[in-house]
Amino acid sequence: MAWIGVCDPESKRVVPVESYGAGTDYLTDINTSTQPTSPEHLDASAAACCNNNAVVNNDWANNSGSAALPDHISDLRWGSSGSFPIRRDGKPFAVFSVYHCAKGFFDDEVTKLFNELARDLTFALGNLDREKQRQDAVEALRLSEQHFRAYFERTMFGMATTSPGKGWIEVNQALCDMLGYTQSELLASTWTDLVHPEDLKDGQIEYQQLIDGTVDEQSVERRFIHKSGRFIDTHLALRAVRNADNGFVYVVALIEDISPRKMAERRELMRQETLEQVAKGGSLDETLSQVIASAESILPNSMCSILLMDEEGKHLLSGAAPSLPEFFSKTISGVEIGMGVGSCGTAAFTGERVVVENVASHPYWENFKDLAASAGLGACWSEPIHSSSGKVLGTFAIYRKEPSAPDKQEILLIEKAANLVSIAIERTHAEEELHLASSIYENTAEALLVTDASNRIIALNPAFTRITGYTLEDLRGRDTSVLHSGRHSADFYQAIWADVALKGFWQGETWNRRKSGEAFPSWLTVSVIHNDKGDILRHVIMGSDITDKVRTDELVWRQANYDFLTGLPNRHMFQDRLDQEIRASLNHGSMLALLIIDLDHFKYVNDSLGHSIGDRLLVKAASRINGCVSDSDTVARMGGDEFTVILPRLTNTLEGEKVAEQIISALAEPYSIDGESIYVQASIGITFCPNDASDVDQLISNADQAMYASKTSGRNRLSYFTQSLHDEARKRLMLINDMRSAVNNGQFELHFQPIVNLTTGKVCNAEALIRWNHPEHGMISPAEFIPLAEETGLIVGIGDWVFREAARQTKRWSDLLNTGMQVSVNMSPVQFQSSALNIADWLDHLKTLGLDPSYLSIEITEGLLLNASDGVKDKLLRFRDAGIQVAIDDFGVGYSALSYLKRFDIDYLKIDQSFIHNIETDQNDLVLSEAIAIMAHRLGLKVIAEGVETEAQRQLLLEIGCDYGQGYLFSRPLSVTAFEDFLMKTLKPN
């Protein structure tokens, strides 16, 4: 019987797998262990397997191992056995056991035969294993090829095989996409065609090392040229593939696009180089050039430009653009920013990036298309340069010759470059500001003092030395109290530093001390500088010497509150004093009187004697008023010839009246000036607080109304304020308001009074006299409303209406009656002196009417001609040149300077009716009237007598040579219709 058992590594037993012959039941219960310590190990099969030697037993029945076998096995009683080991892969694998019924069967030859058979089995198993390994290797190679092909085709990395003779042998799609070529285009070229020229030599050396076998692998960085012309940074992992005899076959290359990383490295290098340039204090031009050089080295096919915003923030100026044509840069420099103004103008205007991929077709470049074409520009990408606060400082732009769009890396480069330029610009601005601050510190006229947190002086500027006399050596380390003048208390300074500690700021006026000991006023500003932790680091004290300002302020204050001529308080201070005295009066229950004093006919003094004499008289009048009051009273000049007096703490009204009467008497005394005696009287109005009013404005109004009553009652007197005066003032105000619309509402009308030739008795002229037919109050006298019109300036518009209406009526009567009658129009001095008087308009109006100007004359008062201005003279000449005659009205009642009669072209003198009224009984009036007539005739003037009411007066006037008469003897002033009837009857009696 023979069997084969296999060594089972798990059970540590020899497990039968094949058997043949009689007695195979033996194998059913066999339990053969391969462990040396096991009892079952006595079996010959186990021993042969473990020891790798044949075990022969030629007396099987007497073998100790057989005696231990089960009974049914031991009953077999084989004569001999042999066990032969079978090895596999050099290790025990199985055992081949043979049993024979005869003892001594296994002699040397049989044993040798079975050993040979066991070795054959060992060899056969080896062949099986080697075939299996070969098949496994083939399968593994197939799978490896399949996996490699899948990786080759689908990997994100570029892969290729190359050889010196064939160039590219095989390339994957990822490499084609990376370089921008198709597979056929790549395979038609060699790798040397696409390597950056600067990398080619090193690449060839490294490739030759792979060919030579110096190295089998290379890991290098290399730049390739994209089909578009741009460069791509790559990492190459190269491995040489060799044949069995180690001969070179080809190179397998794994190619990774590392452009983003390399671009980031270059941007970082650009940042470092730029910041180093800034840190070294390079100029802005140098820094801008550095940024552009770095950017253009990173993007070699690009042209970069930096434009800077002007101070107004409206225009872009050339900063740096070395690669752009000079004519292009010059043309662009100074362009005004705005929407659609190229890429840069729009980016600066909007504050946002502008990418124009095709300059030739983009609307933003419509106005610059030809310029860009001349410069060979196809694309422009512009990034605004922002300050840290967000303000646009300029633009950074990249130009390309061909239309193109930026990729992510180029956008990052634009942003980085714009940011670096922003840092450089702001650093430059900061340096300029620092230089300016230093210059200001050294050259400012303001004194600057710097102390530490303990108020110890550590720095000062030249202005401080110039103002105080102290140098830094004098004060270094000393407390600021060394500058105290002694004029302020300790509490004053404590309050200052308390404010500084609380608010970080103080400003105000103090008195300080110079090195010479002189005290001087100064205006100080104290500020605090904190460190990063918020603690006080420095105090900065800025000050100026305000000695001149204090003097000026005192002068300004005096000028603002005192009258420069008399030295009395002016209207401003008077009102302030009056307000104070009213409050005191009300608080103490006392009475206060307010006087308003107006010098009578003072205007005539100025007109006849000149303003210098008038000013001297005002000074004397002020002194006289001051002499009538006590120190507690206030005398003020309101302006012109008007004064006020405040009399506080009165017990009754008589005390105020007594002072007023004293003032009237004092002012009525003659004034001796330059050897001449001048007589001026005064009208006074008085009102009391609280009896009449307790308000500043109301009291002034009351006193003014009372003074006005004194004027209208004959002057040189005192008038008390009464309710009737208040009512009269309200009436005046009402008249003024109504007068403003009277012309437009047709309420004014003209009356005409004839002027008669005293010799012939015929009407030759007429005077136009205005009347106001008020819708509520009826006919209002000119004596009532003309002064109000002059006070308010309304007389200008009213006078214009009078002239035009008189001209219109004169034209009608000239055409109707065919006479040469002249109509005279009264002109107020206010009207004549007004800039609104336009004589040219009047003359144009006469021309429009077709009226000869000689048919009109104007009447003025003699006061207008005294000290007449050039403007008055020019207007009189205009009237004369136009043919309009001039009459002096109310001649003889004012302050006359007869010299004006020869200086001006005057045609008529009108003797005032005050002379004519008593000419029959008062010899003086007759003599004066005769003198006026004789003088006028000698000067070539005609004479008109006003107010002729009796035949006797007419006769006397004829006898003294008077030419014309006007008065009730001939006719009272008549309405237009009545006067026209009068003319019809007088000039055409039939």
Stockholm file with secondary structure:
# STOCKHOLM 1.0

chainA/1-990         MAWIGVCDPESKRVVPVESYGAGTDYLTDINTSTQPTSPEHLDASAAACCNNNAVVNNDWANNSGSAALPDHISDLRWGSSGSFPIRRDGKPFAVFSVYHCAKGFFDDEVTKLFNELARDLTFALGNLDREKQRQDAVEALRLSEQHFRAYFERTMFGMATTSPGKGWIEVNQALCDMLGYTQSELLASTWTDLVHPEDLKDGQIEYQQLIDGTVDEQSVERRFIHKSGRFIDTHLALRAVRNADNGFVYVVALIEDISPRKMAERRELMRQETLEQVAKGGSLDETLSQVIASAESILPNSMCSILLMDEEGKHLLSGAAPSLPEFFSKTISGVEIGMGVGSCGTAAFTGERVVVENVASHPYWENFKDLAASAGLGACWSEPIHSSSGKVLGTFAIYRKEPSAPDKQEILLIEKAANLVSIAIERTHAEEELHLASSIYENTAEALLVTDASNRIIALNPAFTRITGYTLEDLRGRDTSVLHSGRHSADFYQAIWADVALKGFWQGETWNRRKSGEAFPSWLTVSVIHNDKGDILRHVIMGSDITDKVRTDELVWRQANYDFLTGLPNRHMFQDRLDQEIRASLNHGSMLALLIIDLDHFKYVNDSLGHSIGDRLLVKAASRINGCVSDSDTVARMGGDEFTVILPRLTNTLEGEKVAEQIISALAEPYSIDGESIYVQASIGITFCPNDASDVDQLISNADQAMYASKTSGRNRLSYFTQSLHDEARKRLMLINDMRSAVNNGQFELHFQPIVNLTTGKVCNAEALIRWNHPEHGMISPAEFIPLAEETGLIVGIGDWVFREAARQTKRWSDLLNTGMQVSVNMSPVQFQSSALNIADWLDHLKTLGLDPSYLSIEITEGLLLNASDGVKDKLLRFRDAGIQVAIDDFGVGYSALSYLKRFDIDYLKIDQSFIHNIETDQNDLVLSEAIAIMAHRLGLKVIAEGVETEAQRQLLLEIGCDYGQGYLFSRPLSVTAFEDFLMKTLKPN
#=GR chainA/1-990 SS CEEEEEEETTTTEEEEEEEESTTGGGGTSCCEECCTTSGGGGSHHHHHHHHTSCEEESCCTTCHHHHTSCHHHHTTCCSEEEEEEEEETTEEEEEEEEEESSTTCCCHHHHHHHHHHHHHHHHHHHHHHHHHHHHHHHHHHHHHHHHHHHHHHHCSSEEEEEETTTEEEEECHHHHHHHTCCHHHHHTSCHHHHBCHHHHHHHHHHHHHHHHTSCSEEEEEEEEECTTSCEEEEEEEEEEEECTTCCEEEEEEEEEECHHHHHHHHHHHHHHHHHHHHHTTCCHHHHHHHHHHHHHHHSTTCEEEEEEECTTSSEEEEEECTTSCHHHHHHHTTEECCTTSHHHHHHHHHSSCEEESCTTTCGGGGGGHHHHHHHTCCEEEEEEEECTTSCEEEEEEEEESSCCCCCHHHHHHHHHHHHHHHHHHHHHHHHHHHHHHHHHHHHCSSEEEEEETTCBEEEECHHHHHHHCCCHHHHTTCBGGGGBCSSSCHHHHHHHHHHHHHHSEEEEEEEEECTTSCEEEEEEEEEEEECTTSCEEEEEEEEEECHHHHHHHHHHHHHHHBCTTTCSBCHHHHHHHHHHHHHHHHHHTCEEEEEEEEETTHHHHHHHHCHHHHHHHHHHHHHHHHTTSCTTSEEEEEETTEEEEEEEEESSHHHHHHHHHHHHHHHHSCEEETTEEECCCEEEEEEEETTTCSSHHHHHHHHHHHHHHHHHTTSSSEEECCHHHHHHHHHHHHHHHHHTTTTTTTCEEEEEEEEEETTTCCEEEEEEEEEEEETTTEEECHHHHHHHHHHHTTHHHHHHHHHHHHHHHHHHHHHHHCCCCEEEEECCHHHHHCTTCCHHHHHHHHHHHTCCGGGEEEEEEGGGGTTCCHHHHHHHHHHHHHTCEEEEEEETSSCCCTTHHHHSCCCEEEECHHHHTTTTTCHHHHHHHHHHHHHHHHTTCEEEEECCCSHHHHHHHHHTTCCEEESTTTCCCBCHHHHHHHHHHHHCCC
#=GC SS_cons         CEEEEEEETTTTEEEEEEEESTTGGGGTSCCEECCTTSGGGGSHHHHHHHHTSCEEESCCTTCHHHHTSCHHHHTTCCSEEEEEEEEETTEEEEEEEEEESSTTCCCHHHHHHHHHHHHHHHHHHHHHHHHHHHHHHHHHHHHHHHHHHHHHHHCSSEEEEEETTTEEEEECHHHHHHHTCCHHHHHTSCHHHHBCHHHHHHHHHHHHHHHHTSCSEEEEEEEEECTTSCEEEEEEEEEEEECTTCCEEEEEEEEEECHHHHHHHHHHHHHHHHHHHHHTTCCHHHHHHHHHHHHHHHSTTCEEEEEEECTTSSEEEEEECTTSCHHHHHHHTTEECCTTSHHHHHHHHHSSCEEESCTTTCGGGGGGHHHHHHHTCCEEEEEEEECTTSCEEEEEEEEESSCCCCCHHHHHHHHHHHHHHHHHHHHHHHHHHHHHHHHHHHHCSSEEEEEETTCBEEEECHHHHHHHCCCHHHHTTCBGGGGBCSSSCHHHHHHHHHHHHHHSEEEEEEEEECTTSCEEEEEEEEEEEECTTSCEEEEEEEEEECHHHHHHHHHHHHHHHBCTTTCSBCHHHHHHHHHHHHHHHHHHTCEEEEEEEEETTHHHHHHHHCHHHHHHHHHHHHHHHHTTSCTTSEEEEEETTEEEEEEEEESSHHHHHHHHHHHHHHHHSCEEETTEEECCCEEEEEEEETTTCSSHHHHHHHHHHHHHHHHHTTSSSEEECCHHHHHHHHHHHHHHHHHTTTTTTTCEEEEEEEEEETTTCCEEEEEEEEEEEETTTEEECHHHHHHHHHHHTTHHHHHHHHHHHHHHHHHHHHHHHCCCCEEEEECCHHHHHCTTCCHHHHHHHHHHHTCCGGGEEEEEEGGGGTTCCHHHHHHHHHHHHHTCEEEEEEETSSCCCTTHHHHSCCCEEEECHHHHTTTTTCHHHHHHHHHHHHHHHHTTCEEEEECCCSHHHHHHHHHTTCCEEESTTTCCCBCHHHHHHHHHHHHCCC
//
